[in-house]
Amino acid sequence: SSGVENLKLIFVGRLVPWKHVDEIIKAVEIARKKHPWELTIVGDGPEKDHLPKLPFITYKGQLSKTNTLKEIASSKALILYSSYEGHPHRPAGECGLLSFS
């Protein structure tokens, strides 16, 4: 097994339009047609009430740094998508997981 089948993904950041969380959700939803991936979203912001509530998504809200790092460490990949910011590689690497941006 490649480990791709049951992948737990995580997004950490403010829920604002330029972070494209809606597009991350759509991408995971498409991938779920072949793989039962799960997505955890850590963060808060104005887009929160506009994001879909789907069974494969767990919304954690705003967490302390310690609890955020625990969530990252329990995941397999950190996904950040921003129009102009973000370098997920450092915190992801510190937790020993893949990062996609």
C-alpha positions as CSV (number, residue, x, y, z in Angstrom):
1,S,0.0,0.0,0.0
2,S,1.3,3.5,-0.9
3,G,-0.3,5.2,2.1
4,V,-2.3,7.4,-0.2
5,E,-5.6,5.4,0.4
6,N,-6.4,6.8,3.9
7,L,-4.7,10.2,3.9
8,K,-5.5,12.7,6.6
9,L,-5.0,16.2,5.3
10,I,-4.9,19.4,7.3
11,F,-5.3,23.1,6.5
12,V,-4.2,25.6,9.1
13,G,-4.9,29.3,8.6
14,R,-7.3,32.2,8.6
15,L,-10.5,31.4,6.7
16,V,-10.3,34.3,4.2
17,P,-10.9,34.4,0.5
18,W,-7.3,34.5,-0.6
19,K,-6.5,31.2,1.2
20,H,-8.9,29.4,-1.2
21,V,-10.2,26.9,1.4
22,D,-13.2,26.3,-0.8
23,E,-11.0,25.1,-3.6
24,I,-9.0,22.9,-1.2
25,I,-12.3,21.3,-0.2
26,K,-13.4,20.8,-3.8
27,A,-10.0,19.2,-4.6
28,V,-10.3,16.8,-1.7
29,E,-13.9,16.0,-2.6
30,I,-12.7,15.1,-6.2
31,A,-9.9,12.9,-4.8
32,R,-12.4,11.1,-2.5
33,K,-13.9,9.5,-5.6
34,K,-10.9,7.2,-5.5
35,H,-9.5,7.6,-1.9
36,P,-11.3,8.0,1.4
37,W,-9.3,11.1,2.4
38,E,-10.2,13.3,5.3
39,L,-9.6,17.0,5.8
40,T,-9.2,18.8,9.1
41,I,-9.5,22.6,9.0
42,V,-7.9,24.6,11.8
43,G,-8.6,28.3,11.9
44,D,-11.3,30.9,11.9
45,G,-12.3,33.8,9.8
46,P,-15.1,35.5,7.8
47,E,-15.4,32.6,5.3
48,K,-16.2,30.1,8.1
49,D,-20.0,30.2,7.6
50,H,-19.7,30.0,3.8
51,L,-17.7,26.7,3.8
52,P,-19.6,23.5,3.2
53,K,-20.3,21.1,6.1
54,L,-19.4,17.7,4.6
55,P,-18.9,14.4,6.4
56,F,-15.2,14.1,5.5
57,I,-14.3,17.6,6.9
58,T,-13.6,18.3,10.6
59,Y,-13.6,22.0,11.6
60,K,-11.5,22.6,14.7
61,G,-11.7,26.4,14.8
62,Q,-8.9,28.5,16.3
63,L,-6.6,26.4,18.5
64,S,-3.6,27.1,20.7
65,K,-0.2,26.7,19.1
66,T,0.4,23.5,21.0
67,N,-2.9,22.0,19.9
68,T,-2.4,23.2,16.4
69,L,1.0,21.4,16.3
70,K,-0.7,18.2,17.7
71,E,-3.2,18.3,14.9
72,I,-0.5,18.8,12.3
73,A,1.5,16.0,13.7
74,S,-1.5,13.6,13.5
75,S,-1.9,14.4,9.8
76,K,-0.1,13.1,6.8
77,A,0.0,16.3,4.7
78,L,-0.4,20.1,5.3
79,I,-2.2,21.9,2.5
80,L,-2.0,25.7,2.2
81,Y,-3.1,27.6,-0.9
82,S,-2.8,31.4,-0.8
83,S,-2.8,34.0,-3.5
84,Y,0.2,35.7,-2.1
85,E,1.5,34.3,1.2
86,G,2.4,31.2,3.0
87,H,5.4,28.9,3.4
88,P,4.0,25.7,4.9
89,H,7.2,23.8,4.5
90,R,8.9,24.8,7.7
91,P,6.1,23.8,10.2
92,A,5.2,20.8,8.1
93,G,8.8,19.6,8.0
94,E,9.1,20.1,11.8
95,C,6.3,17.6,12.2
96,G,7.6,15.2,9.6
97,L,4.9,15.5,7.0
98,L,4.4,16.5,3.4
99,S,3.4,20.0,2.5
100,F,1.6,21.3,-0.5
101,S,1.2,24.9,-1.5
